[in-house]
Amino acid sequence: MSLLTLTGITIRLGGRTLLDGADLAIDAGRRIGLLGRNGAGKSTLLKAIAGDLAIDGGDIRLASRARLGQVKQEAPDGDLTLTDIVLQGDPERLALLAEAEHESADPHRLDEIHERLRAIGADSAPARAASILAGLGFDAAAQARPIGTFSGGWRMRVALATALFAAPDLLLLDEPTNHLDLEATLWLETWLARFPGAAIIVSHDRGLLDRCVHAIAHLDRGKITLTPGGYEEFVRIRTERAMQQTAMATKVAAQRAHMQAFVDRFRAKATKARQAQARLKAIAKLPAIEAVVEDSPTHFDFPQPVQIAPPILALDQVSAGYDGRPVLRGLSLRVDMDDRIALLGANGNGKSTLAKLIAGRLAPLSGELRRGPKLKVGYFAQHQADELVPAETPVDHMVRALPRAAIAQVRAQLARFGLDADRAATPVSSLSGGEKARLLLALATREAPHLLILDEPTNHLDIDAREALVRALADFEGAVLLITHDPHLVELVADRLWLVADGTVQPFDGDLDDYRALLAERARPAAKPDAAPTRREDRRERAEARAATAPLRRRARDAEQRIAKLADERARIEAKLADPALYVPGRAAEVTAAQTRLAAIARATEAAESEWLEAAEALEAASA
């Protein structure tokens, strides 16, 4: 029997029909990712399941006695500590404890209460609450502080911790990583993968959807279709279905055209009239296959910078902080044009401080920071959305940022990030979060920066826009410094990792999987005294093994990146050579140069592939 059953659900809002006779069934223990375009009705559906929104038709049925959990929309506030707030997520435990204090007159009932408390693990509840809070970034000192002393984003983490602690039969999560950093996101992925209950998760984080769900529910044009597997499998199956549907639509269209041609030719001839009528009936019976309707593809296009000499930026024993108090000390780092760097480290360790320092928005307290004389830096941060003028349009903002540019150039820069003529003329107050993020990207890149600093660029971008950002960064010829909670973005964009921790910044020798292992190792509870030596030896052996293979992993990763860059360059040159406009008098030298470069790319690709193969074989041998 299903834990949750939706039958013929219809929901209308503001004159729009969001769901139209939609069906969905979820079994106990099944985690489902809910996808759909912005505005398709995903959050509305969660509200309806939670009972917070009346439906216009159909039936929503939750199994008897099933407990439903969700993150409260309003951030908690007040004088209670974080631990006390989270413990309130289990009202049964609190009620039983309160009843036990006043049930001294009935020994039988008292036994029942204590038996139930043991069954629900009441004694371990504080430790479980502390573990969840720690995973979401709160140390022991923070857990003892009043909730009212934290900012809104941190309080929303506590709301998430409360929902997770309740361990319901069905957990509803709407963009659960929005207020998290990378470390907390990685922890949440692990927690969800082990969660024994069912869950419906709305998320634009494809890494989470690949690692944590059993199936994808796709909400499209009022209906819900269920596809087994994670996001990658969903895309594969959907693509295959689209290709099959397109082929069938083409076949049916050809049949219609052939039959209609016969009808048009012989309709007027008495001898052929009966056959023509038969053809008309046959045409009416042909299946009405809807052609595949694709959304307009999301496309971002960063202006390309002019190359400058390396290093474009260097730090020598720099300290940075606020009001004379350093947050980061002893920074000795350099950035080159081809660097793609992601910053690791929990919130509060100084990642944004480093970004502001490099962006020139924060002066060093000591040490030397050297910039290339022609260096241009583009800086994107989500808090900049608060600096936008609500009554002004994107065009107004860009005109002020580019006072010497013609209006056509202003509109072209906005169009690079999908802000077409209509949206470019819309007041900022009427733009969605994703559209504001696009405006901020357009503003950050308006002068073709050599270094692009992106501080949480994907918070309000949907999956398609995130993929467009990845593609644009792959084509961008400048340096990138990335702060993000999106592991997928880190894995696809960054080729260097810097760990911001303990008041300094150091290169992290490993990849994101190594960092996941490091975080998991740190999160393990302290070992018992008799097991401590063995655990320490195991950790040392694992650390030594990682250190021994790190150079090989780096070689393989570098070779992969070279292969990808060479493939992109080859594609651009081949497209250029395929252009007939190239083969005109006076451009023969250009053709020869392109062909020569293609030959060089082929040789470089072969060398990179050999290096990758050699490193991969060595890694396999080392792990055998």
N, C-alpha and C positions, 0 to 999 in steps of 0.2 A: 504494500500500500504506500502511496506517495505521501511524503511529509507535507508538501504544499501542492495544491492543484488550482490552476487558473483555467476557467472554462468560459469561452466566449466573452472575454473582458472587453468592454467598451468604455473609453474615457474621453471626455471632451473638455477642453479648456479654452476660454477666450474665443469661442466660435470655431476652434480647430478640433478635428478628431485625431487624437494622438494614438489611441489603440482602437481597433475596429474588429471585434470578434476574435481577439487573440487568445491562444491556448498555450499553457506551459505546465509541465509536471516535474517536480524535483523530489528525488528520493532522499531518505535520511543519509547523511554523511557525504552528500554530493556537493561539490563547490562549483558554482556556475559563474562565469564572467558575462556580464550584460553589456553588449555593445550597441551602438547606434549613432547616427549623426547627432550633432548638437541640436537640441530642440525636438528630438524624436520622441521623448517622453520617458527616458530611463529613470530619472530622479522621481518623476511623477508616479511611475509604476511602483517604485520602492515605497513611496508614501501610501499608496493604495494598499499594498501588502501589509504595511504596518498598521493600517486602520486609521491613518491620519487624513485620508482623502476618500470621499465617497465616489463610487464608480457609477457610471451611467447604465451599465448593463453587464450581464454575465455573473459569474460567481467566483469568489476567492475562498478557498477552504484550506485551513491549517489543521493538521492532525490534532486529535484530542490530547490535551495536556502538554502539547509542544510549547516550548518557551522560545519567544522571539526576542532578539537583541539588535539594537542599532545605536549608532552614535547620536547623542542629542545634538540638535542643531545649535543650541545656545551653549556657549562655553561656560563651564561651572565657575562660580565665584564665591567669595566669602572667606571665613576664617578657618575652615577645616583644613587639615593637612592633606597632601596628595594621597597618602596612604588611606586616610579615613574616607576621602572621596571615592577612591576605587573600591574599597570594601563595601560601600553602599550599593555597588553594582550587583550584589547578591542579597536581595531583600529577604529571601527565605532564611538565610543564616542569621541576619540581624533580628528577624522576628522570633526565631527559635531561642537565640541568646537572651532576648528580652523576656520571653515567656519563662525561660528557665530560672530567671532571677525571682520570679513571683509565683512559682509553682511548688513551693515547699510542702503544701498541704496534700498533694496527690502524688505519692511515690511512683505509681504506675505511669502517670502521664510524664513525670520527670524522666523515667527510664526511656520512654518513647522519644522524648526530645533528645536525650543524649545519644540514643541509637541513631537517630536521623542526622544529628550533627557529625557523628563519626562517618556515616555513609556519604555525606557531601564533602568530607574533608575539611571541616570547619577549622580544625587546629592548624592546618597548613595554609589557610587562606591568607594570613598576613605575609608569609614568605612568597606565596604565589603572586600576590599583588606587588610586592617589592620587585620580583623578577620581571614582571611585565613593565613596570615603570622604568626599571633599569634598561631594559631592551629598547624603550622609547626615548632614552637619553637622560633620565633623571638619576643622579647618584643618591647615596644615602642621605646626605645633607639636604638635597633638594626635596626628597620625599617627605621630610619632616617640616617643610615650610608651608605656610598657609597658601591656599590656592590663589588668593587675591593678589599675591605679590608677583605673579607671573604675567607675562604678556598674553595677548589673545591667542597667538599661534601655539604657545606652550600649553595653555589651558585646553586647547582643542586636542592636544596630545593626551591630556589627562582624560578627556571625554572618550577618546578612542581606547585608552587603557581600561576604563570602566566597562566599556562594551565587551572587550576581549575577556576581562576577568569574569564576567557573568557566565561565560561558556554556555550560550544558549543552544537550543536544538537547531535554530535557523538564525544566522547572523547576516544582517543587511549592512553593507558597507558602500558608501558613495564617495568615490575618490579618496580612499583612506590615506594615501601618501602625500596629499596636498600640503600638509603642515610638517612633513618629516624631512630630515636630512638623509643623505645616502646611507649612513650607518643604521639609522632607525628603519629605513626602507628595507635594507637587507635583512634586518632582524624580523620585520613583519613578514617578509616572504617565507622565512623559515618557520615562523609561528603558524602561519596559515597552512603551509604544506603539511603540518602535523595536526592541525585542528580536526578533531573527530566529528564535529557537527557539520551540518549543511551550511552553505553560504551563497549569497548572491552578491557579486562584487562589480560595481561600476568603476571602471578605471581606464585611464589613457596610458597606463604603464604596461607596455607589451611584455616586458620581462616578468612582471608579476603575473600577467595573464598566461604566460607560457609555463611558469613554474608552479603555479598554485591552484589552477582550476582543472576540473575534469571535462568541462564542456563549455562552449560559447553559445549564449542565447543572443541572437541578432534581432534587434527591434528595427523593422524597416517597413515604412508605409502601413503602419497600423498592425502588422502581424509579427509574430515571433517564431523564428526558426532555430532549432537546436542542432549544433554541430559538435560531435565528440572531439576531445583534445583541446589543446591550448590555442593561442592566437595564431601561431605559425601554421598549425594544421587547418584552422578556420580559413585562413587566406588561401591555402593550397586548394582546399575543397571548393571554396567559393569561386576561385579562378577557373577550375575545371568545369564547374557547373555553368559558369558564364560562357565559356567557350562552346560547350555542348548546346546551350540555349541559343547562342548566336548562329551556330551551324544549322540547328533545326529551323530557326526563323528564316534563314536564307533559303533553305530547301522548300519551306512552305510558300515563301514569297515567289519562288521560281514556278512552283506548281500553279499558284494563283494566276501568275502572268500568262502561263501557257494556256490554261483553260480560258481565261478572259479573252485572249487573242482569238481563240476559236469562236467564242460567242460573238465577239465584235465582227468577225468575218462572215459568219453564216446566219446571224440572227434574222436577217431579212429574207433569206431563202427558204421557201416553203419546204423544200425537200430536206433541209437541214434543221428546221425549226425544233423538232422533237429532240435532236441531239444537243442543240444549243441549250434548250431548257434543262436537259439532264446535266450539262456542264455547269449551269448556274446553280443547280441544287448541290452538285459536288463541291463547288466553290464555297457555298454556305456551310458545308460540313467540315471543311478544313479547320484544324485546330487553330484557335487564336493565340498564338505564342507571342508574348510580349518581348520585344527586343530588350537587350540588356541596357538598362539606364545607368550610366556611370555619372557620378558627381564630377563637376569640373575639377580636374586635378589641382591639388594644392602645389604651389611652386614658389620657392624663395630664391632670390638671386642677389648675392652679395657683390657689391662693386669690387673689382680687383685692384689691389694696391700696386704702386710702383715699387720695384725691388730696391732695398737699401742694404748697406753693408752690415754684416754681423759683427758683434751681437747687437741686436736692436735695443736691448736693455740689459744692464748688469747691476747687481747689488753686491756690495762688499761690506760685510760686518754691519749691516743695517739693523737698527731697532726702530719699531713703529708702535704707536699707541695713541692715547688720548690724554689731554691735560697733563702732559709730561710723564705719564705712567705707561711704560711699555707693555704691550700685549705680546709682541713678537720680538725676539732678540737674536743677534748674531746671524742675520740672513746673508748668505753668500750664494747667489743664484744668477743665472743668465738665461736670456730668452733669445732665440733665433727665429728667423722668418718661417722656417718649416716646422716649428714646434707646435704640438697639440698636447696641451697639459691639462690634466684634471686634478683638482684639489680634493684630497681625502681628509677626513677628520670630522669629529662631531661638531654640531653647532655650538658656538661659544668659544671654540679653540682659536679663532682668528682668521678663518678663510676670507670673510668679507673685508677684514682689515687689510689683508695682503692684496686683495683685489683693488681696494681704494688706493693703497700705496702705489701699486704699479700703474694704476690709471691716472695718477697725478692728483687725486682728490684728497690725499693725505700726505703731509710732508714727513720725511723721516726724522726721528728724534736724534739719531746719531748714525755714523757710518756714511758711506758714499753710494749714491744711486746715480748711475750714468745712463743717459738716454741718447739714442741716435739723434743727430741734429735735425733730421727731417721726419722723425718718428711721429706718426699719427695713431692715436689710441681710440678705439670705440668701446664704450662702456654701457652694458645693459644690466639693469637690476630691477627686480619686480617692484621695489618701493618707489621707483621713479613714476609709476602709474599715479601715485598720489600727487605728483608735481604737475600732472597734466591739467589744463584748464577745461573744466567740464563744458562750458558754453562754447568753446572754440572747436573747430573742425581739425582733422588731420592736416588739411592744406594750410590752415592758419599756423599750426605748430611748425610745419616744415618751412614755410615762408620765413618765419622768424629765425629758424635755425640756419637757413641758407638765404640770407638777405640779398645776395647778388645773383641768385639763380633765376632764370626765366620760369614762368609758371609751368611751362611744358616739362622742364627738368624736375620741378617739384613734384608734379603728378607722376612722372616716370619713376622717381625714387620710391614713392608710395606704392606704385603698381608692382615694383619688385617683390613686395611682400603681400600681394593679394588684396591691397586696398584699392578697389576699382573706383571709377568716377563717383558712383553713388555713395560708397562708404567713405571716400575721401572728403565728401561734402557733408557728412553726418556729424553732429555735435558729439564730442567725446562722451558726454553723459549717456548717450544712446548706444554706444558701442559695447559689444560683449567683452568679457575678459580676454578672450583670444584675439579680438581685433585690437584691443589696447596693446597687447603684447606685440602684435605686428607693427603697430605705430612706433613703439619703443625700439624695435629692431631697425626700422627704417631710419629713425633719428640717430641711432648709435652708429650706423654705417654710412651716413650721408657723405662723409669726406673720404671714403675708400681707405679705412684705417689699415695700418700694417699689423696691428695687434688688436684682436677683438676679445674683450673680456665679457663673458656671459655668466651672470649670477642668477641661477635658477630660471633659465629661459623658457622652460616647458610647462610651468605651473598651469597656465590657462590654454595650452595648445592641445588639440585632440590628436589622435594617433596619426592621422594623415599629415597634419601640420608638423608633428614631430619628425616624421619620416622626411618631409620636405626640408626641414632644418638640417637633418643628417646629410642629405644630398647636397645642400648648399654649402655646408661646411667642408664636404669632401672636395668640392670644386674651388673653394676659397684658397687663394695662394698666399695668405698671410698667416700669422701666428694666432693661436687660439688658447685662451686660459678659461677653463670651464669649472664652474661650481654648480652641481646638480644633484638631485636626489634620484635621478633616473639612471639605473645601472646600464640599461640598453644604450643610452646616449654615450655614456662613458666608454663602453666596450667598442662602439663603432667609431667614435671620434678621436679619443685620446690615444697617443702612443707613449706618453710619459705620465707618471703619477707622482704627485708631491703630497707627502703626509704632513698635515698641519697639526701638531700635537706638542704638549709640554713646552709651550712658549717659543717654538721654533718651527722651521720648515725643512724637511729633508726629502730627497728623492726616495720613493718607495720601490725597492728592487723586487718586482713581481707584477702580476696582473690582478684583475679584480677577483678572480677565484682565490688567489693567495690572500687577498685582503679579507674576503669572506671567511677563510679558514682562521685568519688571525683574530677576527672579531669573535668567531665561535669559540676559539680557545680562551680568549679573555672572559667570555661569558660563562664558562664552565664553573660550577660551584667548587669551593675549596675542597681539596681531597682530604680524606680521613688520615690521621697520623700514620697508620701502618701502610697506607697506600701512597703516601706523598713521594717517597723516593722513586717508586716505579713510575708515577705520573710525570715527575720531573724528567726522568730519563726519556720517557716517551716523547715529551714535548721537545726535549733537546734533540732527539734523533729526527723528529719531523722537521724541526727548524734547520738542522744540518742538511737534511735531504733537500729541502726547498732551496737553501743557499747554494748547494752543489749544482742544482739543475737550473738555477735562475739565469746564468749566462746562455744556456741552450735555449730556454724559453724566449729570452730576449732576442737571440739570433733568429729564431723562427718567426717571431712577431715582426721584427724589422724586415725580414725577407718578404713576409706576406704584404706588408705595407708598400714595399717597393714594387712588388708585382701589381698591386692594385693601382698605384700611381702610374706605372708604365702602361697598364691597360687603358686607363683614362686618357693618357696622352696619345696612345695609338688610335683610340676611337676618334679623338678630335682631328688628328692628322688625316685619317682615312676619310672622315666626313669632308674635310677640306679638299682632298684629292678627288672626291666624287662630285665636286661642284664644277659644272661646265665653265663657269666664269673664270676659273683659274687658267684655262687653256686658251689664252689669247696672246697675241704678240706682246713681248716685253716681260712676260712672267715666267719664262722658261727656267730662270735661275731659282725662282721660288719653288717650282715643281721639283727640280733636282734636289734642292735642300730638304724638301719634305720627304722625298723618297730615301735620301741618305739617312735622315733621322729615323725613318721607319726601320731601316736595316739595323741601326744602332740600338733601337728599342728591342728588336727581336733578340739581339745578342745579350743585352742586359737582362731581358726577361728570362732567357735560358739560364744565365748565371744565377739569378735570384732564385729560380725554381730549384736548381741544383743545391744551392745553399740551404733552402728551406727543407728539402728532402733529407739532406745530410743531418741537419739539426733535429728533424723529426725522428729519424732513425736512432740518433744518439739518445734522445729523450725516452724513446720506447725501450731501448736497451737499459737505460738507467733505472727505469721503473719496473723492469722485469724481476 
